[in-house]
Amino acid sequence: MVEVVYFAWVRERIGLPRERVETGAATVADLVAELAAREPRYAAAFADLGALRVALDQELAEFDAPLAGVREVAFFPPMTGG
């Protein structure tokens, strides 16, 4: 079981700030595929991975990162300064 947290427009598209997910995914990309297959709202949120960033247990990560031992996965848009 992993806690999945959504920020900004990702949260708006999915309609949830967070959820606990039972998954057999080995990597973040595998988890994204599982989530996107759930419903159209998830598919819309994960349609362009280039517009998303991910953090595992509050550390920035890549989509090919393993999920073994991870408790929290957070998805959010890239941050800009200014």
Secondary structure, DSSP 8 states (H G I E B T S, - for coil): -EEEEE-HHHHHHHT-SEEEE----SBHHHHHHHHHTT-HHHHHHTS-GGG-EEEETTEEE-TT-B-TT--EEEEE------
